[in-house]
């Protein structure tokens, strides 16, 4: 379809503004990346902008040589992988029966779930509950308290409701069990929604640090975000630089940049792979109530 002159002008302005906003959003990230590859002299003199000055990968060598960073990185990877798997499995197991109209009492269960989205127990009661469950200073303190999300269960329930009922009836005629129907029919057909909630949970687990501050004192269980918090806010790190005091302070800024970049890369790798499912999963999961 041929565009009018006004439409072409509007499209050009839109693309221009979006490009400018996109570059503005990328600028801080590019600056941190440039700083991570710059020398402490360049950082001290304020020469670093969007391009490294006195290029060096010294900060990355120090970061990857820090056992505390590697340990925190592994904890975050384990938490994200296991936590996301638990979240997705439990969400599907709850959303499937709630999506079936013949299940008695499902409306009451849905009401109780929605109620938790509006009202919560608060931080102190949640802490006391985690303590009573014996989860303090445990890796499971990252997994069990947030094992289910009411919002994501509703998304999956609505998506399951969009699957034709005839598929379930034909599977039952062939002697398939309820779990078999869910895992062999509903789950394969619902991969866009599953990928969407997996992305939600994965990003949440990767970026979470507050539960680690509340529930865990063992340094060997600290995730990467707590390591970043201690490094950026308190300048606390186990990296020992064999330089003068002035160089240590300046090199620390480069190390901060390197640590931020390394902690961001995993999500940047995973998100484009799931992005094609993201919009479709959200839109289809929000059609039915």
Sine and cosine of phi, psi and omega as CSV:
sin_phi,cos_phi,sin_psi,cos_psi,sin_omega,cos_omega
0.00,0.00,0.74,-0.67,-0.02,-1.00
-0.97,0.22,0.75,-0.66,-0.01,-1.00
-1.00,0.01,0.56,-0.83,0.06,-1.00
-0.97,0.23,0.16,-0.99,-0.01,-1.00
-0.89,0.45,-0.63,0.77,0.03,-1.00
-0.90,0.43,-0.64,0.77,0.02,-1.00
-0.92,0.39,-0.63,0.78,0.04,-1.00
-0.91,0.42,-0.66,0.75,0.04,-1.00
-0.90,0.44,-0.67,0.74,0.01,-1.00
-0.89,0.45,-0.67,0.74,0.02,-1.00
-0.90,0.43,-0.67,0.75,0.00,-1.00
-0.90,0.43,-0.67,0.75,0.03,-1.00
-0.90,0.43,-0.66,0.75,0.02,-1.00
-0.87,0.50,-0.76,0.65,-0.01,-1.00
-0.88,0.48,-0.62,0.78,0.00,-1.00
-0.91,0.42,-0.75,0.67,-0.01,-1.00
-0.90,0.43,-0.68,0.74,0.01,-1.00
-0.90,0.44,-0.61,0.79,0.04,-1.00
-0.91,0.42,-0.67,0.74,0.01,-1.00
-0.90,0.43,-0.72,0.69,0.01,-1.00
-0.90,0.44,-0.61,0.79,0.04,-1.00
-0.90,0.44,-0.68,0.74,0.03,-1.00
-0.92,0.40,-0.61,0.79,0.04,-1.00
-0.90,0.43,-0.60,0.80,0.03,-1.00
-0.94,0.34,-0.55,0.83,-0.01,-1.00
-0.98,0.17,-0.38,0.92,-0.11,-0.99
-0.83,0.56,-0.74,0.68,0.01,-1.00
-0.88,0.48,-0.65,0.76,0.01,-1.00
-0.90,0.45,-0.68,0.73,0.01,-1.00
-0.91,0.40,-0.60,0.80,0.03,-1.00
-0.90,0.44,-0.69,0.72,0.04,-1.00
-0.89,0.46,-0.65,0.76,0.03,-1.00
-0.89,0.46,-0.69,0.73,0.03,-1.00
-0.90,0.43,-0.63,0.77,0.00,-1.00
-0.91,0.41,-0.56,0.83,-0.01,-1.00
-0.93,0.36,-0.37,0.93,0.00,-1.00
-0.97,-0.23,0.14,0.99,-0.06,-1.00
-0.97,-0.24,0.37,-0.93,0.01,-1.00
-0.98,0.19,0.30,-0.95,0.00,-1.00
-0.92,0.39,-0.46,0.89,0.04,-1.00
-0.91,0.42,-0.69,0.72,-0.01,-1.00
-0.92,0.40,-0.62,0.78,0.02,-1.00
-0.91,0.41,-0.66,0.75,-0.02,-1.00
-0.89,0.45,-0.64,0.77,-0.06,-1.00
-0.99,0.11,-0.06,1.00,0.03,-1.00
0.96,0.29,0.43,0.90,-0.03,-1.00
-0.99,0.12,-0.29,0.96,-0.11,-0.99
-0.98,0.18,0.84,-0.54,0.08,-1.00
-0.89,-0.45,-0.96,-0.26,0.02,-1.00
-0.97,-0.25,0.13,0.99,-0.01,-1.00
-0.66,-0.75,0.67,-0.75,-0.02,-1.00
-0.88,0.48,0.57,-0.82,0.07,-1.00
-0.88,-0.48,0.74,-0.67,-0.10,-0.99
0.83,0.55,0.88,0.47,-0.15,-0.99
-0.78,0.63,0.75,-0.66,0.06,-1.00
-0.41,-0.91,0.58,-0.81,0.07,-1.00
-0.96,-0.27,0.39,0.92,-0.05,-1.00
-0.86,0.52,-0.64,0.77,-0.04,-1.00
-0.90,0.45,-0.64,0.77,-0.02,-1.00
-0.94,0.35,-0.57,0.82,0.08,-1.00
-0.88,0.47,-0.67,0.74,0.01,-1.00
-0.92,0.38,-0.65,0.76,-0.03,-1.00
-0.91,0.42,-0.75,0.66,-0.03,-1.00
-0.95,0.31,-0.26,0.97,0.08,-1.00
-1.00,-0.02,-0.03,1.00,-0.01,-1.00
-1.00,0.02,0.89,-0.45,-0.04,-1.00
-0.91,0.42,-0.54,0.84,0.02,-1.00
-0.91,0.42,-0.65,0.76,0.03,-1.00
-0.91,0.42,-0.71,0.70,-0.01,-1.00
-0.88,0.47,-0.67,0.74,0.00,-1.00
-0.89,0.45,-0.70,0.72,0.01,-1.00
-0.91,0.41,-0.61,0.79,0.03,-1.00
-0.89,0.45,-0.70,0.72,0.01,-1.00
-0.90,0.44,-0.66,0.75,0.03,-1.00
-0.87,0.49,-0.68,0.73,0.00,-1.00
-0.91,0.41,-0.64,0.77,0.03,-1.00
-0.90,0.43,-0.71,0.70,0.02,-1.00
-0.89,0.46,-0.69,0.73,0.00,-1.00
-0.89,0.45,-0.70,0.71,-0.03,-1.00
-0.91,0.42,-0.69,0.72,-0.03,-1.00
-0.92,0.38,-0.79,0.61,-0.04,-1.00
-0.93,0.36,-0.68,0.73,-0.01,-1.00
-0.89,0.46,-0.68,0.74,0.01,-1.00
-0.91,0.41,-0.65,0.76,0.02,-1.00
-0.88,0.47,-0.71,0.70,0.02,-1.00
-0.89,0.46,-0.71,0.71,0.00,-1.00
-0.85,0.52,-0.74,0.68,-0.07,-1.00
-0.92,0.39,-0.70,0.72,-0.02,-1.00
-0.89,0.45,-0.75,0.66,-0.01,-1.00
-0.91,0.41,-0.59,0.81,0.03,-1.00
-0.89,0.45,-0.70,0.71,0.01,-1.00
-0.91,0.41,-0.65,0.76,-0.02,-1.00
-0.90,0.43,-0.52,0.85,0.04,-1.00
-1.00,0.05,-0.61,0.79,-0.08,-1.00
-0.94,0.34,-0.55,0.84,-0.05,-1.00
-0.89,0.45,-0.81,0.59,0.03,-1.00
-0.90,0.44,-0.53,0.85,0.02,-1.00
-0.94,0.35,-0.34,0.94,0.00,-1.00
-1.00,0.08,-0.18,0.98,-0.02,-1.00
-1.00,-0.05,0.84,-0.54,-0.09,-1.00
-0.92,0.39,-0.37,0.93,-0.06,-1.00
-0.99,0.10,-0.07,1.00,0.03,-1.00
-0.98,0.21,0.86,-0.51,-0.02,-1.00
-0.97,0.24,0.63,-0.78,0.05,-1.00
0.99,0.15,0.10,1.00,-0.05,-1.00
-0.92,0.38,-0.52,0.85,0.01,-1.00
-0.91,0.42,-0.60,0.80,0.03,-1.00
-0.92,0.40,-0.64,0.77,0.02,-1.00
-0.91,0.40,-0.68,0.74,0.03,-1.00
-0.89,0.46,-0.65,0.76,0.03,-1.00
-0.88,0.48,-0.69,0.72,0.01,-1.00
-0.90,0.43,-0.57,0.82,0.05,-1.00
-0.92,0.39,-0.72,0.70,0.01,-1.00
-0.90,0.43,-0.57,0.82,0.02,-1.00
-0.86,0.51,-0.64,0.77,0.00,-1.00
-0.93,0.37,-0.37,0.93,0.06,-1.00
-0.97,0.26,-0.40,0.92,-0.04,-1.00
-0.99,-0.10,-0.68,0.74,-0.03,-1.00
-0.84,-0.55,0.70,-0.71,0.05,-1.00
-0.81,-0.59,0.30,-0.95,-0.03,-1.00
-0.94,0.34,-0.40,0.92,-0.03,-1.00
0.99,-0.16,0.17,-0.99,-0.12,-0.99
-0.94,0.35,-0.71,0.70,-0.08,-1.00
-0.92,0.38,-0.75,0.67,0.07,-1.00
-0.86,0.50,-0.60,0.80,0.03,-1.00
-0.91,0.42,-0.66,0.75,0.05,-1.00
-0.88,0.47,-0.70,0.72,0.00,-1.00
-0.89,0.45,-0.59,0.81,0.03,-1.00
-0.92,0.39,-0.70,0.71,0.03,-1.00
-0.89,0.46,-0.64,0.77,0.03,-1.00
-0.90,0.43,-0.70,0.72,0.00,-1.00
-0.91,0.42,-0.48,0.88,0.01,-1.00
-0.99,0.16,-0.08,1.00,0.02,-1.00
0.96,0.27,0.48,0.88,-0.06,-1.00
-0.99,-0.15,-0.08,1.00,0.01,-1.00
-0.89,0.45,0.63,-0.78,-0.04,-1.00
0.83,0.56,0.61,0.79,0.03,-1.00
-0.75,-0.66,0.55,-0.84,0.05,-1.00
-0.88,0.47,-0.50,0.87,-0.04,-1.00
-0.95,0.32,-0.20,0.98,0.11,-0.99
-0.91,0.42,-0.36,0.93,0.06,-1.00
-0.99,0.12,-0.37,0.93,-0.19,-0.98
-0.97,-0.23,-0.80,0.60,-0.19,-0.98
-0.94,0.34,-0.73,0.68,-0.05,-1.00
-0.85,0.53,-0.52,0.85,0.00,-1.00
-0.93,-0.37,0.53,0.85,-0.10,-1.00
-0.92,0.39,-0.43,0.90,-0.01,-1.00
-0.78,-0.62,0.65,-0.76,0.08,-1.00
-0.87,-0.49,0.86,-0.51,-0.03,-1.00
-0.87,0.50,-0.63,0.77,-0.01,-1.00
-0.87,0.49,-0.72,0.70,-0.03,-1.00
-0.95,0.31,-0.53,0.85,0.08,-1.00
-0.90,0.45,-0.64,0.77,0.01,-1.00
-0.92,0.40,-0.63,0.77,0.06,-1.00
-0.87,0.50,-0.73,0.68,-0.02,-1.00
-0.92,0.38,-0.62,0.78,0.03,-1.00
-0.87,0.49,-0.72,0.70,0.00,-1.00
-0.91,0.42,-0.58,0.82,0.02,-1.00
-0.93,0.36,-0.68,0.73,0.03,-1.00
-0.88,0.48,-0.56,0.83,0.01,-1.00
-0.92,0.38,-0.37,0.93,0.01,-1.00
-0.99,0.16,-0.19,0.98,0.05,-1.00
-0.97,0.25,0.75,-0.66,-0.05,-1.00
-0.84,0.55,0.70,-0.71,-0.02,-1.00
-0.91,0.43,-0.44,0.90,-0.03,-1.00
-0.89,0.46,-0.51,0.86,0.04,-1.00
-0.90,0.43,-0.66,0.75,0.03,-1.00
-0.92,0.39,-0.66,0.75,-0.02,-1.00
-0.91,0.42,-0.65,0.76,0.00,-1.00
-0.93,0.37,-0.58,0.81,0.04,-1.00
-0.92,0.40,-0.63,0.78,0.04,-1.00
-0.91,0.41,-0.59,0.81,0.04,-1.00
-0.91,0.42,-0.48,0.88,0.05,-1.00
-1.00,0.09,0.04,1.00,0.06,-1.00
1.00,0.04,0.31,0.95,-0.02,-1.00
-0.98,0.19,0.65,-0.76,0.03,-1.00
-0.98,0.21,0.15,-0.99,0.00,-1.00
-0.89,0.46,-0.68,0.73,0.05,-1.00
-0.91,0.42,-0.62,0.79,0.04,-1.00
-0.90,0.44,-0.64,0.77,0.05,-1.00
-0.88,0.47,-0.68,0.73,-0.05,-1.00
-0.91,0.42,-0.76,0.65,-0.11,-0.99
-0.98,0.19,-0.45,0.89,-0.05,-1.00
-1.00,-0.09,-0.38,0.93,-0.06,-1.00
-0.88,-0.47,-0.84,0.54,-0.14,-0.99
-0.95,0.32,-0.70,0.72,-0.03,-1.00
-0.90,0.44,-0.74,0.67,0.03,-1.00
-0.87,0.49,-0.56,0.83,0.00,-1.00
-0.98,0.20,-0.20,0.98,-0.09,-1.00
-0.93,-0.37,0.38,0.92,-0.04,-1.00
-0.86,0.51,-0.59,0.81,0.07,-1.00
-0.86,0.51,-0.69,0.73,0.01,-1.00
-0.94,0.34,-0.64,0.77,0.01,-1.00
-0.90,0.43,-0.67,0.75,0.05,-1.00
-0.89,0.46,-0.57,0.82,0.01,-1.00
-0.91,0.41,-0.77,0.64,-0.02,-1.00
-0.94,0.34,-0.50,0.87,0.08,-1.00
-0.90,0.43,-0.62,0.78,0.05,-1.00
-0.91,0.40,-0.69,0.73,0.05,-1.00
-0.83,0.56,-0.80,0.60,-0.06,-1.00
-0.92,0.39,-0.64,0.77,-0.02,-1.00
-0.89,0.46,-0.73,0.69,0.03,-1.00
-0.90,0.44,-0.64,0.77,0.01,-1.00
-0.89,0.45,-0.71,0.71,0.01,-1.00
-0.91,0.42,-0.67,0.74,-0.05,-1.00
-0.91,0.41,-0.62,0.79,-0.07,-1.00
-1.00,-0.01,-0.17,0.99,-0.10,-0.99
-0.96,0.28,0.68,-0.73,0.08,-1.00
-0.66,-0.75,-0.35,0.94,-0.13,-0.99
-0.92,0.38,-0.61,0.79,0.02,-1.00
-0.92,0.40,-0.54,0.84,0.07,-1.00
-0.92,0.39,-0.62,0.79,0.03,-1.00
-0.92,0.40,-0.60,0.80,-0.04,-1.00
-0.98,0.22,-0.70,0.71,-0.24,-0.97
-0.97,-0.25,-0.25,0.97,-0.16,-0.99
-0.81,-0.59,0.77,-0.64,0.10,-0.99
-0.92,-0.39,-0.24,0.97,-0.02,-1.00
-0.96,0.27,0.87,-0.49,-0.04,-1.00
-0.90,0.44,-0.46,0.89,-0.01,-1.00
-0.95,0.32,-0.21,0.98,0.01,-1.00
-0.95,-0.30,0.07,1.00,-0.02,-1.00
-0.95,0.32,0.78,-0.62,0.02,-1.00
-0.98,0.21,0.07,-1.00,-0.09,-1.00
-0.90,0.44,-0.57,0.82,-0.05,-1.00
-0.93,0.37,-0.52,0.85,0.08,-1.00
-0.94,0.33,-0.62,0.79,0.08,-1.00
-0.86,0.51,-0.70,0.71,0.03,-1.00
-0.89,0.45,-0.68,0.73,0.00,-1.00
-0.86,0.50,-0.72,0.69,-0.01,-1.00
-0.91,0.42,-0.59,0.80,-0.03,-1.00
-0.95,0.32,-0.72,0.70,-0.11,-0.99
-0.98,0.17,-0.67,0.74,-0.09,-1.00
-1.00,0.10,-0.62,0.78,-0.09,-1.00
-0.92,-0.40,0.03,1.00,-0.03,-1.00
0.81,0.59,0.60,0.80,-0.04,-1.00
-0.98,-0.21,0.84,-0.54,0.02,-1.00
-0.42,-0.91,0.43,-0.90,0.05,-1.00
-1.00,-0.02,0.06,1.00,0.02,-1.00
-0.97,0.24,0.82,-0.58,-0.01,-1.00
-0.95,-0.33,0.92,-0.40,-0.03,-1.00
-1.00,-0.06,0.77,-0.64,-0.04,-1.00
-1.00,0.01,0.85,0.53,0.00,-1.00
-0.73,-0.68,-0.02,-1.00,0.06,-1.00
-0.94,0.34,0.21,-0.98,-0.03,-1.00
-0.87,0.49,-0.66,0.75,-0.01,-1.00
-0.88,0.47,-0.69,0.73,-0.01,-1.00
-0.93,0.38,-0.58,0.82,0.03,-1.00
-0.88,0.48,-0.73,0.69,-0.03,-1.00
-0.89,0.45,-0.65,0.76,-0.03,-1.00
-0.97,0.26,-0.65,0.76,0.02,-1.00
-0.91,0.42,-0.45,0.89,0.01,-1.00
-0.87,0.48,-0.58,0.82,0.05,-1.00
-0.90,0.43,-0.63,0.78,0.05,-1.00
-0.92,0.39,-0.63,0.78,0.02,-1.00
-0.91,0.41,-0.62,0.78,0.07,-1.00
-0.85,0.52,-0.72,0.70,0.00,-1.00
-0.88,0.47,-0.69,0.72,0.01,-1.00
-0.89,0.46,-0.66,0.75,0.00,-1.00
-0.91,0.42,-0.67,0.74,0.02,-1.00
-0.89,0.46,-0.69,0.72,-0.01,-1.00
-0.89,0.45,-0.74,0.68,-0.03,-1.00
-0.89,0.46,-0.60,0.80,-0.01,-1.00
-0.97,0.26,-0.32,0.95,-0.02,-1.00
-1.00,0.01,-0.50,0.86,-0.11,-0.99
-0.84,0.55,-0.70,0.71,-0.02,-1.00
-0.82,0.57,-0.69,0.73,0.02,-1.00
-0.93,0.36,-0.56,0.83,0.04,-1.00
-0.92,0.40,-0.47,0.88,0.03,-1.00
-0.98,0.20,-0.66,0.75,-0.10,-1.00
-0.97,0.25,-0.63,0.77,-0.14,-0.99
-0.87,0.50,-0.74,0.67,0.00,-1.00
-0.87,0.50,-0.51,0.86,0.01,-1.00
-0.92,0.38,-0.53,0.84,-0.01,-1.00
-0.99,-0.15,-0.17,0.99,-0.13,-0.99
-0.89,0.46,-0.53,0.85,-0.02,-1.00
-0.91,0.40,-0.41,0.91,0.06,-1.00
-1.00,0.01,-0.28,0.96,-0.25,-0.97
-0.89,0.46,-0.85,0.53,-0.07,-1.00
-0.91,0.42,-0.67,0.74,-0.01,-1.00
-0.88,0.47,-0.68,0.73,-0.01,-1.00
-0.90,0.43,-0.67,0.74,0.00,-1.00
-0.92,0.39,-0.71,0.70,-0.07,-1.00
-0.92,0.39,-0.70,0.71,-0.03,-1.00
-0.95,0.32,-0.49,0.87,0.01,-1.00
-0.98,0.20,-0.10,0.99,-0.04,-1.00
-0.93,-0.37,0.13,0.99,-0.08,-1.00
-0.97,0.24,-0.73,0.69,-0.08,-1.00
-0.98,-0.22,0.52,-0.86,0.04,-1.00
-0.93,-0.36,0.00,0.00,0.00,0.00
